[in-house]
Amino acid sequence: MAQEIKKEQNTMSDWTPDSWRSKEALQLPNYPDQMKLRETEEIIRAMPPLVFAGEARRLKEHLGKVAKGEAFVLQGGDCAESFAEFGAIKIRDTFRVLLQMAIVMTYGGSIPIVKMGRMAGQFAKPRSSDNETKDGVTLPSYRGDIINSLEFTEEARIPSPKRMLRAYNQSAATLNLLRAFAKGGYADLHKIAKWQLDSTHNTAQAKRYEELSERITDALRFMEACGITGDQMPEVIRETEFYTCHEALLLPYEEALVRTDSITGDYYDCSAHFLWIGARTNQAENAQVEFVRGIKNPLGLKVPPGTSPDDLIRLIDTLNPENEAGRLTLIARMGAGNVVEKLSPLVRRVKEEGLTVAWVCDPMHGNVETAESGYKTRRFENILAEVNEFFDVHKAEGTHPGGVHLEMTGQDVTECTGGLYDIKDEDLSNRYHTHCDPRLNASQALEMAFLIADRLKEIRN
């Protein structure tokens, strides 16, 4: 079946950056002022790219190693970025936690970690309903700061094209800071002990991290004693590679940032290095899939529990007709307790078809619940259970568990219950800051990293 589908889909002659407009588009806002929308698209189309084609190609190489079982993906960041919480400290702290998590998993699993932040572009959010009702008042749903405002007023909920310009500018500023952190010395392994955040001090995982830091520092001292110092120090010690990713949802914005690579002549969506298709827009015949199939960025596809093997194969062949390593990452989001039943047949079928993909676990989106206090939350134990089930499935199928996709922050929030701090329902109101879904805080994220490192270590032993 896979080969037949490839014959149908293996052509790009009918694709253009705007060919998605002829397809059914889900989860897009209804802009009242279409002329203003077109003007905004033209402004963004004339702006510099946010990322570069060469960077996206480099990421695809890394993801190709993930598909071959030679690396592991760490994707993390906000559920949805906001304009109000934007700032250098917030960016720095999330970057720091991701560095800590990556070094923990690298050391524990003896495997390279491909780091991607849900940053510099993760502004739009799909919604289960077009409208929301409070106290008898019904208004359009909040769809992320790039579209409308969280404030529950009629004016705030009107989709505004000018918000795309603010999102572009904030993304550019975020990328500027991330590049400085990654290449300007902040990520130097000599400074590993300084990555610890105040909110994670005096915890069990902080002690484990300090012990790991000391072992890595001892190894660096040994290298220096052997004469590997200063300019002779490998770049991997002094710098890190860090990529951005977000959901390809707001297609007018994404199309406006498509650029033609001057080297290859290929199209790239230069809003991020990596774009994924969400569970609500993953229909092969619809607009979002149509848009991403023609860009050369590495792509992700969310795989919910209702996905059939045949539908998944069709989507894989649509998005990766040449079966390129690193082109397509499948991000499974099944919910704790469902993974063995729902994921196993999909992994098995993909393997039988000989399709080259990377498998990543999203243990967040299938585990949202409403606490007795009324807050939307996630239980740490359910998140961990889904991660463990993901590893178990790949062990049973003889395939590679290729990564995790987490909604997390460097802030000391109280949005997910559980973890070593044992956040309870009554604690959620203390520091509940998310605009959309609950996130792991810095302590919980680091704890998760150690637990994942233990599973990676099992694979290597």
DACOR-V612602 format. One record per residue. N is the residue number from 1. RES is the residue in one small letter. D_LAST is the distance of its C-alpha to the last C-alpha in Angstrom with 1 decimal. Layout:
# DACOR-V612602
n/res/d_last
N/RES/D_LAST
N/RES/D_LAST
This chain:
# DACOR-V612602
n/res/d_last
1/m/37.2
2/a/35.0
3/q/36.9
4/e/40.2
5/i/39.3
6/k/38.3
7/k/41.7
8/e/43.3
9/q/41.3
10/n/40.7
11/t/43.6
12/m/44.2
13/s/47.9
14/d/48.7
15/w/46.6
16/t/47.9
17/p/46.7
18/d/49.2
19/s/48.9
20/w/47.1
21/r/50.5
22/s/51.7
23/k/49.0
24/e/48.8
25/a/47.1
26/l/45.6
27/q/45.0
28/l/47.4
29/p/50.1
30/n/53.7
31/y/55.2
32/p/58.9
33/d/59.8
34/q/58.7
35/m/60.6
36/k/58.7
37/l/55.5
38/r/56.4
39/e/57.6
40/t/54.3
41/e/52.3
42/e/54.5
43/i/53.9
44/i/50.1
45/r/50.4
46/a/52.2
47/m/49.7
48/p/47.0
49/p/43.6
50/l/41.1
51/v/38.1
52/f/38.3
53/a/37.4
54/g/35.5
55/e/33.2
56/a/32.6
57/r/31.9
58/r/29.3
59/l/27.6
60/k/27.6
61/e/25.9
62/h/23.0
63/l/22.9
64/g/22.9
65/k/19.5
66/v/18.4
67/a/19.9
68/k/17.9
69/g/14.5
70/e/14.6
71/a/15.7
72/f/16.2
73/v/19.7
74/l/21.2
75/q/24.7
76/g/26.8
77/g/30.4
78/d/33.6
79/c/34.5
80/a/37.7
81/e/38.9
82/s/42.4
83/f/45.3
84/a/46.1
85/e/42.8
86/f/42.4
87/g/42.1
88/a/40.3
89/i/38.8
90/k/37.3
91/i/35.7
92/r/34.5
93/d/32.9
94/t/31.0
95/f/29.9
96/r/28.7
97/v/26.7
98/l/25.0
99/l/24.3
100/q/22.8
101/m/20.6
102/a/19.4
103/i/18.7
104/v/16.8
105/m/14.5
106/t/14.4
107/y/13.4
108/g/10.9
109/g/9.2
110/s/10.1
111/i/12.2
112/p/16.0
113/i/17.9
114/v/21.2
115/k/23.7
116/m/26.6
117/g/29.2
118/r/31.5
119/m/34.2
120/a/37.4
121/g/38.3
122/q/37.0
123/f/40.5
124/a/41.4
125/k/40.3
126/p/41.0
127/r/42.9
128/s/43.3
129/s/47.1
130/d/49.6
131/n/51.4
132/e/50.9
133/t/53.5
134/k/54.1
135/d/57.2
136/g/58.9
137/v/58.4
138/t/56.4
139/l/55.1
140/p/52.7
141/s/49.0
142/y/47.3
143/r/45.2
144/g/43.8
145/d/45.7
146/i/46.0
147/i/48.2
148/n/50.0
149/s/50.0
150/l/48.4
151/e/51.8
152/f/53.4
153/t/56.7
154/e/58.3
155/e/58.5
156/a/54.9
157/r/53.5
158/i/55.4
159/p/53.0
160/s/53.9
161/p/53.0
162/k/53.4
163/r/50.2
164/m/48.3
165/l/49.8
166/r/48.6
167/a/45.1
168/y/45.2
169/n/46.4
170/q/43.9
171/s/41.0
172/a/42.4
173/a/42.5
174/t/39.0
175/l/37.7
176/n/39.7
177/l/38.1
178/l/34.6
179/r/35.1
180/a/36.5
181/f/33.6
182/a/31.0
183/k/33.0
184/g/35.4
185/g/33.3
186/y/32.2
187/a/28.6
188/d/28.4
189/l/25.3
190/h/27.9
191/k/29.1
192/i/25.9
193/a/27.4
194/k/30.4
195/w/28.6
196/q/28.7
197/l/31.3
198/d/33.9
199/s/33.1
200/t/29.6
201/h/30.7
202/n/30.8
203/t/28.0
204/a/24.8
205/q/22.7
206/a/25.1
207/k/24.3
208/r/20.5
209/y/21.5
210/e/23.8
211/e/21.3
212/l/18.9
213/s/22.1
214/e/23.1
215/r/19.9
216/i/20.3
217/t/24.0
218/d/23.5
219/a/21.5
220/l/24.4
221/r/26.9
222/f/25.3
223/m/25.7
224/e/29.2
225/a/29.9
226/c/29.0
227/g/31.6
228/i/29.7
229/t/32.0
230/g/34.2
231/d/34.7
232/q/32.1
233/m/29.3
234/p/27.3
235/e/28.2
236/v/24.6
237/i/25.2
238/r/28.7
239/e/28.6
240/t/26.5
241/e/27.1
242/f/28.1
243/y/29.5
244/t/31.7
245/c/31.8
246/h/34.1
247/e/35.5
248/a/38.1
249/l/40.7
250/l/43.9
251/l/44.8
252/p/48.0
253/y/46.0
254/e/43.3
255/e/45.8
256/a/47.7
257/l/44.7
258/v/44.1
259/r/44.8
260/t/45.1
261/d/42.8
262/s/45.2
263/i/42.8
264/t/41.8
265/g/44.5
266/d/41.9
267/y/42.2
268/y/39.7
269/d/39.9
270/c/40.0
271/s/39.7
272/a/35.9
273/h/33.1
274/f/31.5
275/l/33.6
276/w/32.6
277/i/34.7
278/g/34.8
279/a/34.9
280/r/38.7
281/t/39.5
282/n/37.2
283/q/40.0
284/a/40.1
285/e/43.9
286/n/44.2
287/a/44.6
288/q/41.3
289/v/39.5
290/e/42.5
291/f/42.2
292/v/38.5
293/r/38.6
294/g/40.8
295/i/39.0
296/k/36.4
297/n/34.1
298/p/30.6
299/l/31.1
300/g/29.5
301/l/30.6
302/k/30.3
303/v/29.6
304/p/31.2
305/p/31.1
306/g/34.4
307/t/33.2
308/s/33.9
309/p/31.8
310/d/35.1
311/d/35.8
312/l/32.3
313/i/32.6
314/r/36.1
315/l/34.9
316/i/32.0
317/d/34.6
318/t/37.1
319/l/34.8
320/n/32.9
321/p/35.3
322/e/34.0
323/n/30.4
324/e/29.3
325/a/25.7
326/g/25.7
327/r/29.1
328/l/28.1
329/t/25.6
330/l/25.8
331/i/25.7
332/a/25.4
333/r/27.4
334/m/27.8
335/g/28.2
336/a/26.3
337/g/26.7
338/n/27.5
339/v/24.3
340/v/23.3
341/e/26.9
342/k/27.8
343/l/24.8
344/s/23.4
345/p/26.6
346/l/26.6
347/v/23.1
348/r/23.9
349/r/27.3
350/v/26.1
351/k/23.6
352/e/26.4
353/e/28.8
354/g/26.5
355/l/26.9
356/t/24.8
357/v/24.0
358/a/21.5
359/w/20.9
360/v/21.2
361/c/21.7
362/d/25.0
363/p/24.8
364/m/28.2
365/h/30.9
366/g/30.5
367/n/30.6
368/v/33.9
369/e/36.4
370/t/39.7
371/a/39.7
372/e/42.8
373/s/44.0
374/g/44.2
375/y/41.5
376/k/39.0
377/t/35.5
378/r/31.9
379/r/30.0
380/f/26.8
381/e/25.4
382/n/26.3
383/i/24.7
384/l/21.4
385/a/21.8
386/e/22.3
387/v/19.1
388/n/17.1
389/e/19.1
390/f/18.5
391/f/14.7
392/d/15.5
393/v/17.9
394/h/15.8
395/k/13.1
396/a/16.2
397/e/17.9
398/g/15.1
399/t/15.9
400/h/14.5
401/p/15.2
402/g/16.9
403/g/18.3
404/v/20.5
405/h/24.3
406/l/25.7
407/e/29.3
408/m/29.2
409/t/31.4
410/g/31.6
411/q/34.5
412/d/34.7
413/v/35.8
414/t/35.9
415/e/35.4
416/c/32.3
417/t/32.4
418/g/29.7
419/g/26.9
420/l/27.0
421/y/30.6
422/d/31.3
423/i/33.7
424/k/36.2
425/d/38.7
426/e/41.5
427/d/39.6
428/l/39.3
429/s/42.7
430/n/42.0
431/r/40.4
432/y/40.2
433/h/40.7
434/t/39.1
435/h/41.6
436/c/39.6
437/d/36.4
438/p/34.7
439/r/31.9
440/l/29.1
441/n/30.4
442/a/28.7
443/s/27.4
444/q/26.1
445/a/24.5
446/l/22.6
447/e/21.5
448/m/20.2
449/a/18.3
450/f/16.4
451/l/15.7
452/i/14.5
453/a/12.2
454/d/10.6
455/r/10.2
456/l/8.9
457/k/6.2
458/e/5.3
459/i/5.6
460/r/3.8
461/n/0.0
